[in-house]
Amino acid sequence: MAVSSMARALKATTPRPGQIRTGTVSTVTATTLDVVVGGTSITAAYLDSYAPVVGDLVVVGNQDASWVVLGKQ
């Protein structure tokens, strides 16, 4: 296998690293929150230890397309 082919194959199977961002809670439901992150609204799960309130500045983490609120900043 050529080096360039191997590099493409590895890139296709290597997971993208997660991100940690901050955002503002805009909507609260029983199981998820809408959070504005960098001007874009995302839906995220949140930890049981956090009692969300609209307007909270929160720390969110993601992996692939899944987001979770880690807590209030």
Helices and strands as residue ranges (DSSP letters): H 3-13, E 19-28, E 32-37, E 40-46, E 57-63, E 66-72
